[in-house]
Each structure stands twice: as structure tokens, then as C-alpha cells.
């Protein structure tokens, strides 16, 4: 039995477990299972990989996408440049497990954004500074869209939410929420921007997928914005994870 799974804390509702369990059934993939591994501290990762001898791959979610890096034996160039890992491939020689890190969020973000971007979008606001934010910024660099980071607290290279004025909103036609605000069960929360400054020229991308219509997206739609949630990204990154785990050349 080849085992795969998800590490993070807390995990709660897991897209990955449901997605891969259904994938194994629908695609008649035998001898595979996918489980959640809610570890309260990333230092427990070596314990997990030693105990689960059949474990061949992991997805990584909040809050460990950056914290996991010191526990890896090798890291893919893109993931190293982003500074965040959301896929681990595990290879074993006897009792020794080697962990190789990758970032499939890049694939998911690119698959979501490229079909939506028009010539009018030259700058973006990226809400949040965690591991997902780093992948978003990496993609924006690759597709030549400028961006401004926004954090709850003002720090070098970042605005805080009270700093966001009409001029900044007008110059940022793409606004991306990389925070967990609005995610179930906290569905009544949203990033603290002035939604009255938005209009039909704006595109709002929320990496949250549960619920499908977050308060962030709902407020945008009420102002005429185009909106997209995180589901397409999740599916694309999940399929890239599966490719990584099954590619003997990686």
C-alpha cells in the first residue's frame, strides 16, 4: 500500500483527502490511500515519516509551507526561490527516508490567473504574506504583473490595511486574498479593504475555496467585480502533486 497525506495544523475540512480518495476510486487506482496528519509542531515530521513506512508523499498546508524547509533533504529550484513547499516526495533506502520539496501552488495559481488576465491588469494587491502569498508573488513576477504586499501590521516591503487608499485601489486591478479570512467556519470575515472603491474593472481572486462564495468575493461582486475562488487552483495543484509523486525522474 502506497500512502499519501496532508500535514498542517489544524486541518479540519480537507479538500485533499476527499479529492484524492475520490480520484483513486474514479480512476481505478489501486493500492493507494490518502490521510490527514494534523501535527501540532513541524518538528514531529521526522517522527511521522519514520512511523509511516509506506508513506510516499505529503501535501503541506498552513502553517508549515515555509517551516518545513529545514526538514527536507532536497528542494526544487522553484520552491527554493518561492521559499515555500506544499508537496513532499518521499523516497526510501532501507530505514532511511529522503524528503524532496516542491511547490505545486505555482502550477495552480498560474492555471487560474492566465486565462483571466487582460491587458488592463498591470498591478496587483496581494493580501497576506504567508507561504501561499510567496507562490502568488512568484507567479506575478513570471507573468510581469507588479504587486504590492499587504499585511495586518506595517513592515518593510508591506503596506498595512489602513494604508490602502483610493489611488492604490485604482492602480491595482487585481486583488488576491492569500489569507484564511472568510474560510469555513469563519465565513463572516473578510480582508479589511474599502470595498466601495472597487468597480467592474477589478478582478478578485480568493485562494479560499470553502465556501465557494466568500464574503470577500461577495462584496466584490456587489461592486461589479469579476471574481474567482480557489477551486481551480486546488485541483491544478493536486494533479501536479500526483505527477510529482509518480515521476521517477524527480
Secondary structure, DSSP 8 states (H G I E B T S, - for coil): -EEEEEEESS--S-HHHHHHHHHHHHTT--SEEEEEEE-SSGGGHHHHHHH-TTEEEEEE-TT-TTTTGGG-SEE-HHHHHHT---EEEEEEETTEEEEEEE--HHHHHHHHHTTT--TT--EEEEE--SHHHHHHHHHHHHTT-EEEEEESS-BTTEEEGGG--HHHHHT--EEEE-S-TT-TT-TT------GGG--TT-EEEES--SSSS-HHHHHHHHTT-EEE-SHHHHHHHHHHHHHHHH-TT-
